[in-house]
């Protein structure tokens, strides 16, 4: 039994009805055994562990086979990729988060936005609100760390509803829609069969839909900015919106500007529109330097994976220890120097026409993540994964595999190291 709307080699497993059934089994098992859904269902420990191992191993096996199929090449329509993505996401839409509790922090942020300025007020102002039981206590006394566009979204949604279950579903559906928009755009830049590696990746299904991280909206903004490179106003608005959700995409601006080096007018137009989005959206919340207090507190955290350069520098520097030596400051400083040097080198390569702009944007964000960031989470890879699909096929396969391996390694070290 096979899907009638799949053609030719697309009928190879797992891109057929049995692959879809097994995919739904995998996402259902992962969703039911998630860190938040599992306790809600109060499943027996043995059953919860079985579902967890069964789901993750099945998902890994299906994705590896999909990777093999994509490498050979098969025919599939973009609308089919989107339909399958929606079907695979259903278990995540009707359950709680899988790995992280950021979704509950978003809900708390919406409730805070309903009370006033989320850059001034903290979740602690919610008093005995039950949502705080699902938010990490460390964040209770922190103002918003999100960009102003996300806080505008929070304020608007708070007028519609403040019921946690409804808010959860709204955010997850919007995240799924962002994934689908990415699929639609990326399918115009490369083979749809390769885009399936993005849409059905456990990174996307778990981090973007299951845990509903707003980083998928950053990814969508970056994808649109690169897709519209020949249209500076549209591209700048997309990048500006991405920056206004989380500020990190501003690092992509210098590389993108090289696309317009023959026209100073377009360069200034791009800078104006991209930064105007940030300024306009932050104006309603402006509270002086305190507007960035939450962001400053987050940047003060030191939480890189053990195999990242930041951690290697940190632990490796203990041999240099002296009475006034601070290994954290040392690793932060060296990491930033390495990143800045690499960033300048990338911009030089772009200027010399030896590096494509999408690759420069990808490598810039990757370098920042691996060398300069001291607070690293698995869902940050959502910034990078969709950008890979602007490359040529060999590099798409190469970087998709690398990012998938890094994601799994980060998950394992976070849970078992």
C-alpha positions, 0 to 999 in steps of 0.5 A: 500500500503506497501513497498515490501522490508520491511518484517514482522512487519516492515509494521507497521506504521510508517515504511510503505509507509504512514509513509514515506509520513508523514515523508517527509511532516514533513521534508519538512515543517521544511525545508521550515519554517527554520530560513534561508529558510523561509525568502528566500521564503518570506512566509506569517507569518501565513503560515510559523508558520503553517508549523513550528508547523505542521512539528515539531509536526508531526516529534515528533509524528512519532519519538515517534511511531517509538520508540515504534515500535523499542522497540517491535522489527521489521524487516528491512534491513540496505539498507532500513534504508539508502534509507529512510534516503536519501528520508527524507533528500531531503527537507533539501538538496535543502533548506537552514539551519533550525536552525543555520548558521554554514553551512554559516560559513563553506562556509566562511571558505572555501573562507578564505582557498582559500586566505591563512591560515584560522588560521591567516586570518578571514572572514573579509578578504572577504570584501563585499562577500555576504556570510558574510550577513549569518554569525554571525557578531561575527565570522567575526573577528575570525580565524578558530576554526576548526581542521586542517583536516577540514581546509584541506577539506576547502582548497581542496574544494576551488579549485573545486568551491567557489559558495555558493549554490554548496558548500552548496549542497556538504557539505550537501551531505557529511554529509548525506553520513556520516550518512549513513556510521554510519548506516551501521556500527551501524547495524553490532553492534545492531539490524537494527530496533534500528539503525533506531532510529539514522538514522531517529531521528530529531536530526540527520535529522535536525542537521546533514543534515538540518544544516550540522554540521561537528560534524557528521564527529566527530561522524563517526570517533568515531564510526569507532574507537570503531568498529575497537577496535580490529585493533589498527591502523585502530581505531587510524587513525579513532580517529585521524581524528575525533580529527583533525576535532574538538579536543574534541574526544581526551578525548576518548583516555585514555578510548580506550587505556585500550583496549590494556593494555596487549600490551604496543606496541599497546598502543604506536602504538595507541597514535602514529598514532592518534596524527600523524594524528593531527600533519601531518594535522596541519603542513601546517597551523602552525602559532605558538600559533596563530594557536589556537587563534580562538579556544581560543576565542570560549572557552572564550564564556559562553553559557550553557543552563539554566538547565546545571550544569554550569548555575546552578553553575553560577547563584547559586553562586551569594549568594557568591558574594563579591568584588573579586568574579567572578561567571563565573570563579567559575562555570568554575572551579567547573565544570572542577573539577567535570568533572575531578573527574568523568573522573578518576572514569570512567577510574577506572571502565574501568580498573576494567572491570566494564564498557565497553569502548564504555560506558566509551567514551560516559559518558566521552564526556557526562560529558565534555559536561554537566559539563565542557563545557561553550559553548554548542550547540544542535548539540553537541549531535551528538557526543553522539547519535551514541555511544549509539548503541554500548550498549545493547538494554535496554540502547540504548532505555534509552539513545536515549530517554534521549538525545532526551528529552535533545535536545528538551529542549535545543531547547526550552530554546534557543528559548523561555527562 
